[in-house]
Amino acid sequence: MLRFVIRRLLYAVLVLWLVSTLVFVFLHVSPVPVERVIGGPRATTDTLAQIRRNLGLDQPAIVQYGQWLGRLVRGDLGDSYVNGTSVTSLIADRLPTTLWLVFGAGVLWFIGGVATGVFSATRARGLGDRVATVFVLVGLSTPPFVMALVLLFLFSTELGLAGIHWFEAGPPLQEHFLQRMVLPWIALAFLMIATYTRLTRGSMLDVLGEDYIRTARAKGLSERRVVYRHGLRAALTPVVTQFGIDLGALIGSTIVTEKVFGLQGVGQLVYQSIALGDTPVIIGVTLVVTVFVVAANLLVDIGYSFLDPRVRLA
């Protein structure tokens, strides 16, 4: 088990190094010079040259790359072009809100999707399965921003609940924070619940048709034990795979949901940085999202070893 974890950690370090190198390359082949972004369109040639010297852009590429990696190892993502604030501190201020958003939505869609998928698979071609199929079709056809606007309309306009802190923005763990997060969680998780329902249903139907499931039933085990102890454990492997990918990638794709509900998270920070051309912040968020994607996939790999012990030998 230890060798398995160490091998996966080495793969994770390799992926992080490759992504950081690609980000460095993209930064230096950008069609818009960095000094022009900082200095503005009216900056003189001398001013642009001074900005390049201050940023160390007049040094050889290999020297810049070494300095870049050195700063990354120390957790230094540089400074914002707009206000000179440390990118690390900007992300650190916004990241907790996004993590709460993704965590709550992730729990909601995983539990809801798996439960609905198992319900649908154990009632294949029955009334329950058809109801679940309709729910999946509606969920897959409803983008998160549409669900967010619908929830805002229902709770604010129709139900008149706008005055009870559903829509106020604020930092995590303060008063009414969890109450404010309920609607964003639902909006972000609705599409994913439908996706995971379909994925779990298909995986469960495949597993329930295996010989060892028929053998377990022939031994007189209860249907509940067969489904949840023997069937669900094997069926969760592809579901956990997708969950690791989605959970990590969702850190950087919450822009619309945060914008609609006024949450000051990483998505809002990226939106503002793109509008202002603040490259260091965009790159910093990219690297942070990569870390979460790699970490999520690492946890998925370790989870495999418990769901299916044969993975440890792979």
C-alpha contacts under 8 A as a table, 3 or more apart, distances in Angstrom:
res1	aa1	res2	aa2	distance
1	M	4	F	5.04
1	M	5	V	6.35
1	M	312	R	6.37
2	L	5	V	5.19
2	L	6	I	6.17
3	R	6	I	5.08
3	R	7	R	6.05
4	F	7	R	5.25
4	F	8	R	6.35
4	F	312	R	6.07
4	F	313	L	7.90
5	V	8	R	5.16
5	V	9	L	6.15
5	V	302	I	6.90
6	I	9	L	5.01
6	I	10	L	6.27
7	R	10	L	5.21
7	R	11	Y	6.41
8	R	11	Y	5.03
8	R	12	A	6.22
8	R	298	L	6.54
8	R	301	D	7.63
9	L	12	A	4.95
9	L	13	V	6.29
9	L	298	L	7.31
10	L	13	V	5.14
10	L	14	L	6.27
11	Y	14	L	5.08
11	Y	15	V	6.28
12	A	15	V	5.17
12	A	16	L	6.26
12	A	294	V	5.98
12	A	295	A	7.62
12	A	298	L	7.28
13	V	16	L	5.15
13	V	17	W	6.21
14	L	17	W	5.15
14	L	18	L	6.24
15	V	18	L	5.13
15	V	19	V	6.18
15	V	294	V	7.62
16	L	19	V	5.21
16	L	20	S	6.10
16	L	290	T	7.13
16	L	291	V	6.98
16	L	294	V	7.72
17	W	20	S	5.19
17	W	21	T	6.13
18	L	21	T	5.13
18	L	22	L	6.22
19	V	22	L	5.10
19	V	23	V	6.15
19	V	287	L	7.50
19	V	290	T	7.64
20	S	23	V	5.07
20	S	24	F	6.22
20	S	287	L	6.88
21	T	24	F	5.07
21	T	25	V	6.29
22	L	25	V	5.05
22	L	26	F	6.12
23	V	26	F	5.13
23	V	27	L	6.12
23	V	283	I	6.89
24	F	27	L	5.16
24	F	28	H	6.52
24	F	65	Y	7.26
24	F	68	W	7.76
25	V	28	H	5.28
25	V	29	V	6.31
26	F	29	V	5.22
26	F	30	S	6.04
27	L	30	S	5.49
30	S	33	P	6.59
32	V	36	R	7.06
32	V	37	V	7.28
33	P	36	R	5.31
33	P	37	V	6.66
34	V	37	V	5.22
34	V	38	I	6.47
35	E	38	I	5.15
35	E	39	G	5.80
35	E	48	L	5.53
35	E	49	A	7.85
35	E	51	I	5.77
35	E	52	R	6.09
36	R	39	G	5.10
36	R	40	G	5.43
36	R	41	P	6.59
36	R	43	A	7.47
36	R	48	L	6.77
37	V	40	G	5.51
37	V	41	P	7.88
37	V	81	Y	7.78
37	V	277	G	7.01
38	I	51	I	7.89
38	I	81	Y	5.93
38	I	82	V	7.47
39	G	42	R	7.43
39	G	43	A	5.28
39	G	47	T	7.25
39	G	48	L	6.54
39	G	51	I	7.62
40	G	43	A	5.68
43	A	47	T	6.01
43	A	48	L	6.52
44	T	47	T	5.15
44	T	48	L	6.29
45	T	48	L	5.13
45	T	49	A	6.18
46	D	49	A	5.07
46	D	50	Q	6.15
47	T	50	Q	5.08
47	T	51	I	6.26
48	L	51	I	5.12
48	L	52	R	6.32
49	A	52	R	5.11
49	A	53	R	6.34
50	Q	53	R	5.10
50	Q	54	N	6.17
51	I	54	N	5.04
51	I	55	L	6.22
52	R	55	L	5.21
52	R	56	G	6.02
52	R	57	L	4.94
52	R	58	D	5.92
53	R	56	G	4.98
53	R	57	L	6.06
53	R	58	D	5.68
54	N	57	L	7.75
56	G	59	Q	5.81
56	G	64	Q	7.11
57	L	60	P	7.85
57	L	64	Q	7.20
59	Q	63	V	6.51
59	Q	64	Q	6.53
60	P	63	V	5.41
60	P	64	Q	6.42
61	A	64	Q	5.04
61	A	65	Y	6.06
62	I	65	Y	4.99
62	I	66	G	6.25
63	V	66	G	5.16
63	V	67	Q	6.30
64	Q	67	Q	5.13
64	Q	68	W	6.00
65	Y	68	W	4.90
65	Y	69	L	6.24
66	G	69	L	5.28
66	G	70	G	6.12
67	Q	70	G	4.96
67	Q	71	R	6.21
68	W	71	R	5.32
68	W	72	L	6.32
69	L	72	L	5.00
69	L	73	V	6.18
70	G	73	V	5.28
70	G	74	R	6.53
71	R	74	R	5.15
71	R	75	G	6.23
71	R	76	D	4.85
71	R	77	L	6.73
71	R	78	G	7.83
72	L	75	G	4.88
72	L	76	D	5.35
72	L	77	L	6.19
73	V	76	D	7.45
75	G	88	T	7.40
76	D	87	V	7.83
76	D	88	T	6.46
77	L	86	S	7.37
77	L	87	V	5.67
77	L	88	T	5.78
77	L	280	P	7.28
77	L	284	G	5.82
78	G	86	S	6.04
78	G	87	V	5.79
78	G	88	T	7.50
78	G	280	P	6.52
79	D	84	G	5.26
79	D	85	T	5.37
79	D	86	S	4.34
79	D	87	V	5.17
79	D	280	P	6.63
79	D	281	V	7.78
80	S	83	N	5.84
80	S	84	G	4.73
80	S	85	T	5.35
80	S	86	S	6.18
80	S	87	V	5.81
80	S	278	D	6.43
80	S	279	T	7.78
80	S	280	P	5.85
80	S	281	V	6.10
81	Y	84	G	5.72
81	Y	278	D	5.60
81	Y	279	T	7.39
81	Y	280	P	7.08
82	V	276	L	7.61
82	V	278	D	6.41
85	T	89	S	7.45
85	T	90	L	7.17
86	S	89	S	5.36
86	S	90	L	6.38
87	V	90	L	5.00
87	V	91	I	6.16
87	V	280	P	6.99
87	V	281	V	5.67
87	V	284	G	6.66
88	T	91	I	5.32
88	T	92	A	6.00
88	T	284	G	7.53
89	S	92	A	4.89
89	S	93	D	6.11
90	L	93	D	5.36
90	L	94	R	6.58
91	I	94	R	5.21
91	I	95	L	5.65
91	I	266	V	6.66
91	I	269	L	7.92
91	I	284	G	7.92
91	I	285	V	7.12
92	A	95	L	5.30
92	A	96	P	7.27
93	D	96	P	7.02
94	R	97	T	5.96
94	R	98	T	6.90
94	R	264	Q	6.19
94	R	265	G	4.42
94	R	266	V	5.27
94	R	269	L	7.45
95	L	98	T	5.22
95	L	99	L	6.05
95	L	265	G	5.93
95	L	266	V	5.65
96	P	99	L	5.04
96	P	100	W	6.13
96	P	172	P	6.61
96	P	265	G	7.44
97	T	100	W	5.22
97	T	101	L	6.22
97	T	171	P	6.70
97	T	172	P	5.76
97	T	263	L	7.33
97	T	264	Q	6.89
97	T	265	G	5.22
97	T	266	V	7.83
98	T	101	L	4.94
98	T	102	V	6.10
98	T	251	I	6.64
98	T	254	T	7.58
98	T	265	G	4.98
98	T	266	V	6.01
98	T	267	G	7.52
99	L	102	V	5.15
99	L	103	F	5.77
99	L	251	I	7.03
100	W	103	F	5.08
100	W	104	G	5.94
100	W	172	P	7.75
101	L	104	G	5.51
101	L	105	A	6.13
101	L	181	M	6.88
101	L	184	P	7.08
101	L	185	W	6.24
102	V	105	A	5.16
102	V	106	G	5.73
102	V	185	W	7.69
102	V	247	L	7.00
102	V	250	L	6.78
102	V	251	I	6.63
103	F	106	G	5.01
103	F	107	V	6.21
104	G	107	V	5.34
104	G	108	L	6.21
104	G	185	W	6.02
105	A	108	L	5.01
105	A	109	W	6.04
105	A	184	P	7.95
105	A	185	W	4.56
105	A	186	I	6.79
105	A	188	L	6.15
105	A	189	A	5.05
106	G	109	W	5.29
106	G	110	F	5.92
106	G	189	A	6.91
106	G	247	L	6.60
107	V	110	F	5.34
107	V	111	I	6.03
108	L	111	I	5.61
108	L	112	G	5.80
108	L	185	W	7.58
108	L	186	I	7.84
108	L	189	A	6.48
108	L	193	I	7.77
109	W	112	G	5.06
109	W	113	G	5.45
109	W	189	A	5.14
109	W	190	F	7.06
109	W	192	M	5.76
109	W	193	I	4.49
109	W	196	Y	7.35
110	F	113	G	5.20
110	F	114	V	5.92
110	F	193	I	6.83
110	F	196	Y	6.95
110	F	243	F	7.49
111	I	114	V	5.36
111	I	115	A	5.94
112	G	115	A	5.25
112	G	116	T	6.00
112	G	193	I	5.98
112	G	197	T	7.77
113	G	116	T	5.26
113	G	117	G	5.88
113	G	192	M	7.53
113	G	193	I	4.43
113	G	194	A	6.42
113	G	195	T	7.33
113	G	196	Y	4.61
113	G	197	T	4.30
113	G	198	R	7.96
113	G	200	T	7.26
114	V	117	G	5.01
114	V	118	V	6.07
114	V	196	Y	6.38
114	V	197	T	5.90
114	V	200	T	5.77
115	A	118	V	5.31
115	A	119	F	6.15
115	A	197	T	7.67
116	T	119	F	4.99
116	T	120	S	6.08
116	T	132	A	7.03
116	T	197	T	5.61
117	G	120	S	5.07
117	G	121	A	6.08
117	G	132	A	7.91
117	G	196	Y	7.17
117	G	197	T	4.16
117	G	198	R	6.26
117	G	199	L	7.35
117	G	200	T	4.84
117	G	201	R	4.38
117	G	204	M	7.88
118	V	121	A	5.08
118	V	122	T	6.09
118	V	197	T	7.90
118	V	200	T	6.60
118	V	201	R	5.96
118	V	204	M	6.79
118	V	232	L	7.91
119	F	122	T	5.48
119	F	123	R	6.43
119	F	128	G	7.41
119	F	129	D	7.46
120	S	123	R	5.26
120	S	124	A	5.99
120	S	128	G	6.13
120	S	129	D	4.37
120	S	130	R	7.92
120	S	132	A	6.13
120	S	201	R	6.23
121	A	124	A	5.05
121	A	129	D	6.97
121	A	201	R	4.97
121	A	202	G	7.47
121	A	204	M	6.17
121	A	205	L	5.87
123	R	126	G	5.34
123	R	127	L	7.56
123	R	128	G	6.10
123	R	129	D	5.61
124	A	128	G	7.85
124	A	129	D	5.44
125	R	129	D	5.72
125	R	130	R	6.77
126	G	129	D	5.25
126	G	130	R	6.40
127	L	130	R	5.16
127	L	131	V	6.26
128	G	131	V	5.17
128	G	132	A	6.20
129	D	132	A	5.09
129	D	133	T	6.14
130	R	133	T	4.91
130	R	134	V	6.30
131	V	134	V	5.20
131	V	135	F	6.36
132	A	135	F	5.00
132	A	136	V	6.20
133	T	136	V	5.02
133	T	137	L	6.27
134	V	137	L	5.16
134	V	138	V	6.24
135	F	138	V	5.17
135	F	139	G	6.01
135	F	194	A	6.86
136	V	139	G	5.04
136	V	140	L	6.00
136	V	194	A	4.46
136	V	195	T	6.99
136	V	197	T	6.99
136	V	198	R	6.90
137	L	140	L	5.26
137	L	141	S	6.15
137	L	194	A	7.48
138	V	141	S	5.19
138	V	142	T	6.33
139	G	142	T	5.31
139	G	143	P	7.98
139	G	190	F	6.14
139	G	191	L	4.88
139	G	192	M	7.81
139	G	193	I	7.50
139	G	194	A	5.13
139	G	195	T	7.79
140	L	143	P	7.41
140	L	191	L	5.56
140	L	194	A	6.11
140	L	195	T	6.82
141	S	191	L	7.94
142	T	146	V	6.33
142	T	147	M	6.53
142	T	191	L	6.59
143	P	146	V	5.41
143	P	147	M	6.50
143	P	191	L	6.67
144	P	147	M	5.10
144	P	148	A	6.05
144	P	187	A	5.43
144	P	188	L	5.46
144	P	189	A	7.90
144	P	190	F	7.26
144	P	191	L	6.64
144	P	256	V	7.97
144	P	257	T	7.06
145	F	148	A	4.90
145	F	149	L	6.22
145	F	187	A	7.33
145	F	256	V	6.18
145	F	257	T	6.18
145	F	260	V	7.47
146	V	149	L	5.20
146	V	150	V	6.15
147	M	150	V	5.01
147	M	151	L	6.09
147	M	187	A	5.22
147	M	190	F	7.75
148	A	151	L	5.21
148	A	152	L	6.21
148	A	183	L	7.41
148	A	184	P	6.90
148	A	187	A	4.99
148	A	188	L	7.84
148	A	257	T	6.81
148	A	260	V	6.90
148	A	261	F	7.80
149	L	152	L	5.04
149	L	153	F	6.12
149	L	260	V	7.33
150	V	153	F	5.09
150	V	154	L	6.14
151	L	154	L	5.14
151	L	155	F	5.98
151	L	183	L	6.80
151	L	187	A	7.52
152	L	155	F	5.44
152	L	156	S	5.56
152	L	157	T	7.58
153	F	156	S	5.39
153	F	157	T	5.21
153	F	158	E	6.60
154	L	157	T	5.76
154	L	158	E	4.91
154	L	159	L	6.04
155	F	158	E	6.06
155	F	159	L	4.96
155	F	160	G	6.16
155	F	161	L	5.46
155	F	162	A	6.81
156	S	159	L	6.00
156	S	160	G	4.94
156	S	161	L	5.21
156	S	162	A	4.68
157	T	160	G	5.37
157	T	161	L	7.76
157	T	162	A	7.78
160	G	163	G	7.59
161	L	164	I	5.88
161	L	166	W	7.36
162	A	165	H	6.81
162	A	166	W	6.26
162	A	167	F	6.67
163	G	166	W	7.39
165	H	168	E	5.41
165	H	176	H	6.45
165	H	179	Q	7.07
165	H	180	R	6.25
166	W	179	Q	6.13
166	W	180	R	4.50
166	W	181	M	7.71
166	W	182	V	7.93
166	W	183	L	7.61
167	F	180	R	5.91
167	F	261	F	6.36
167	F	262	G	7.52
168	E	180	R	6.64
168	E	262	G	7.47
169	A	180	R	7.57
169	A	261	F	7.64
169	A	262	G	5.71
169	A	263	L	5.41
169	A	264	Q	7.06
170	G	174	Q	7.40
170	G	177	F	6.96
170	G	263	L	7.14
170	G	264	Q	7.29
171	P	174	Q	6.32
171	P	177	F	7.37
171	P	264	Q	7.68
172	P	177	F	5.99
173	L	177	F	5.90
173	L	178	L	7.52
174	Q	177	F	5.54
176	H	179	Q	5.10
176	H	180	R	6.21
177	F	180	R	5.13
177	F	181	M	6.40
178	L	181	M	5.00
178	L	182	V	6.62
179	Q	182	V	5.63
180	R	183	L	6.91
180	R	184	P	7.77
181	M	184	P	5.36
181	M	185	W	6.04
182	V	185	W	5.25
182	V	186	I	6.37
183	L	186	I	5.14
183	L	187	A	6.10
184	P	187	A	5.03
184	P	188	L	5.99
184	P	257	T	6.56
184	P	258	E	7.80
184	P	261	F	6.94
185	W	188	L	5.28
185	W	189	A	5.90
186	I	189	A	5.16
186	I	190	F	5.80
187	A	190	F	5.68
187	A	191	L	7.92
187	A	257	T	7.50
188	L	191	L	6.96
188	L	192	M	7.52
188	L	257	T	6.97
189	A	192	M	5.11
189	A	193	I	5.95
190	F	193	I	5.29
190	F	194	A	6.66
191	L	194	A	5.38
191	L	195	T	6.45
192	M	195	T	4.90
192	M	196	Y	6.05
193	I	196	Y	5.18
193	I	197	T	5.96
194	A	197	T	5.08
194	A	198	R	6.43
195	T	198	R	5.39
195	T	199	L	6.26
196	Y	199	L	4.87
196	Y	200	T	5.81
196	Y	239	V	7.11
197	T	200	T	5.27
197	T	201	R	6.00
198	R	201	R	5.17
198	R	202	G	6.25
199	L	202	G	5.40
199	L	203	S	6.25
199	L	238	P	7.95
199	L	239	V	6.65
200	T	203	S	5.13
200	T	204	M	5.92
200	T	235	A	7.06
200	T	236	L	7.27
200	T	239	V	6.45
201	R	204	M	5.18
201	R	205	L	6.15
202	G	205	L	5.26
202	G	206	D	6.39
203	S	206	D	5.23
203	S	207	V	6.30
203	S	235	A	5.15
203	S	236	L	7.60
203	S	238	P	7.52
204	M	207	V	5.08
204	M	208	L	5.92
204	M	231	G	6.75
204	M	232	L	6.68
204	M	235	A	5.34
205	L	208	L	5.20
205	L	209	G	6.41
206	D	209	G	5.48
206	D	210	E	7.00
206	D	235	A	8.00
207	V	210	E	5.37
207	V	213	I	7.57
207	V	231	G	5.95
207	V	234	A	6.98
207	V	235	A	6.20
208	L	213	I	5.94
208	L	214	R	7.93
208	L	227	V	7.65
208	L	231	G	6.15
209	G	213	I	6.91
209	G	214	R	7.51
210	E	213	I	5.53
210	E	214	R	6.82
211	D	214	R	5.18
211	D	215	T	6.21
212	Y	215	T	4.84
212	Y	216	A	6.10
213	I	216	A	5.06
213	I	217	R	6.32
213	I	226	V	6.82
213	I	230	H	7.20
213	I	231	G	7.13
214	R	217	R	5.12
214	R	218	A	6.10
215	T	218	A	4.93
215	T	219	K	6.28
216	A	219	K	5.20
216	A	220	G	6.90
216	A	221	L	6.03
216	A	226	V	6.59
217	R	220	G	5.33
217	R	221	L	5.45
217	R	222	S	7.30
217	R	223	E	7.26
217	R	226	V	6.91
218	A	221	L	7.49
221	L	225	R	6.51
221	L	226	V	6.50
222	S	225	R	5.29
222	S	226	V	6.29
223	E	226	V	4.99
223	E	227	V	6.04
224	R	227	V	5.26
224	R	228	Y	6.00
224	R	229	R	7.82
225	R	228	Y	5.42
225	R	229	R	5.14
225	R	230	H	7.01
226	V	229	R	5.69
226	V	230	H	5.20
226	V	231	G	6.14
227	V	230	H	5.93
227	V	231	G	4.69
227	V	232	L	5.97
228	Y	231	G	5.73
228	Y	232	L	4.92
228	Y	233	R	6.98
229	R	232	L	6.37
229	R	233	R	6.38
230	H	233	R	5.94
230	H	234	A	6.86
231	G	234	A	5.62
231	G	235	A	6.16
232	L	235	A	4.89
232	L	236	L	5.99
233	R	236	L	5.48
233	R	237	T	7.54
233	R	307	L	6.15
234	A	237	T	6.14
234	A	307	L	6.77
234	A	308	D	7.29
235	A	238	P	6.95
235	A	239	V	7.41
236	L	239	V	4.96
236	L	240	V	5.86
236	L	307	L	7.75
237	T	240	V	5.33
237	T	241	T	6.30
237	T	304	Y	6.79
237	T	307	L	6.96
238	P	241	T	4.94
238	P	242	Q	6.32
239	V	242	Q	5.28
239	V	243	F	6.09
240	V	243	F	4.87
240	V	244	G	6.15
240	V	300	V	6.47
241	T	244	G	5.42
241	T	245	I	6.59
241	T	297	N	7.67
241	T	300	V	6.27
242	Q	245	I	5.18
242	Q	246	D	6.06
243	F	246	D	5.15
243	F	247	L	5.82
244	G	247	L	5.35
244	G	248	G	6.23
244	G	293	V	7.53
244	G	296	A	5.00
244	G	297	N	5.31
244	G	299	L	7.61
244	G	300	V	5.86
245	I	248	G	5.55
245	I	249	A	6.13
245	I	293	V	6.56
245	I	296	A	6.91
245	I	297	N	6.50
246	D	249	A	5.20
246	D	250	L	5.80
247	L	250	L	5.29
247	L	251	I	7.05
247	L	293	V	7.52
247	L	296	A	7.04
248	G	251	I	5.87
248	G	289	V	6.97
248	G	290	T	7.83
248	G	292	F	5.09
248	G	293	V	3.97
248	G	294	V	7.48
248	G	295	A	7.66
248	G	296	A	5.63
248	G	297	N	7.85
249	A	252	G	6.09
249	A	253	S	6.85
249	A	289	V	6.80
249	A	290	T	7.95
249	A	292	F	7.64
249	A	293	V	5.82
250	L	253	S	4.90
250	L	254	T	6.35
251	I	254	T	6.53
251	I	266	V	7.71
251	I	267	G	7.96
251	I	289	V	6.08
251	I	292	F	7.58
252	G	255	I	7.45
252	G	266	V	6.98
252	G	267	G	6.19
252	G	285	V	7.49
252	G	286	T	7.61
252	G	289	V	5.93
253	S	256	V	7.83
253	S	267	G	6.55
254	T	257	T	5.46
254	T	258	E	6.04
254	T	266	V	7.80
254	T	267	G	5.20
255	I	258	E	5.36
255	I	259	K	6.01
255	I	266	V	7.68
255	I	267	G	3.95
255	I	268	Q	5.72
255	I	270	V	7.56
255	I	271	Y	6.77
256	V	259	K	4.99
256	V	260	V	6.12
256	V	267	G	7.58
257	T	260	V	5.28
257	T	261	F	6.28
258	E	261	F	5.34
258	E	262	G	5.55
258	E	263	L	4.67
258	E	264	Q	6.87
258	E	265	G	6.71
258	E	267	G	6.39
258	E	268	Q	6.32
259	K	262	G	5.14
259	K	263	L	6.58
259	K	267	G	7.82
259	K	268	Q	6.35
260	V	263	L	7.97
263	L	268	Q	7.46
264	Q	267	G	7.85
264	Q	268	Q	5.95
264	Q	269	L	7.50
265	G	268	Q	5.48
265	G	269	L	6.47
266	V	269	L	4.89
266	V	270	V	6.17
266	V	285	V	7.53
267	G	270	V	5.20
267	G	271	Y	6.22
268	Q	271	Y	5.01
268	Q	272	Q	6.20
269	L	272	Q	5.26
269	L	273	S	6.06
270	V	273	S	5.01
270	V	274	I	6.05
270	V	281	V	7.36
270	V	282	I	6.10
270	V	285	V	7.35
271	Y	274	I	5.38
271	Y	275	A	6.40
272	Q	275	A	5.18
272	Q	276	L	6.31
273	S	276	L	5.10
273	S	277	G	5.76
273	S	278	D	4.81
273	S	279	T	7.26
273	S	281	V	6.51
273	S	282	I	6.45
274	I	277	G	5.02
274	I	278	D	6.35
274	I	279	T	7.69
274	I	282	I	7.13
275	A	278	D	7.91
278	D	281	V	5.83
278	D	282	I	6.62
279	T	282	I	5.10
279	T	283	I	6.11
280	P	283	I	5.12
280	P	284	G	5.93
281	V	284	G	4.95
281	V	285	V	6.13
282	I	285	V	5.28
282	I	286	T	6.20
283	I	286	T	4.97
283	I	287	L	6.28
284	G	287	L	5.23
284	G	288	V	6.24
285	V	288	V	5.01
285	V	289	V	6.03
286	T	289	V	5.20
286	T	290	T	6.18
287	L	290	T	4.96
287	L	291	V	6.29
288	V	291	V	5.09
288	V	292	F	6.49
289	V	292	F	5.14
289	V	293	V	6.18
290	T	293	V	5.02
290	T	294	V	6.08
291	V	294	V	5.22
291	V	295	A	6.00
292	F	295	A	4.94
292	F	296	A	5.92
293	V	296	A	5.15
293	V	297	N	6.21
294	V	297	N	5.18
294	V	298	L	6.07
295	A	298	L	4.97
295	A	299	L	6.24
296	A	299	L	5.17
296	A	300	V	6.22
297	N	300	V	4.85
297	N	301	D	6.16
298	L	301	D	5.09
298	L	302	I	6.34
299	L	302	I	5.07
299	L	303	G	6.01
300	V	303	G	4.85
300	V	304	Y	6.18
301	D	304	Y	5.12
301	D	305	S	6.92
302	I	305	S	5.40
302	I	306	F	7.23
303	G	306	F	5.39
303	G	307	L	6.35
304	Y	307	L	4.99
304	Y	308	D	5.64
304	Y	309	P	7.39
304	Y	311	V	6.37
305	S	308	D	5.33
305	S	309	P	4.85
305	S	310	R	7.09
305	S	311	V	5.38
305	S	312	R	5.46
306	F	309	P	5.82
308	D	311	V	5.93
309	P	312	R	5.78
309	P	313	L	7.83
310	R	313	L	5.66
310	R	314	A	7.06
311	V	314	A	5.17
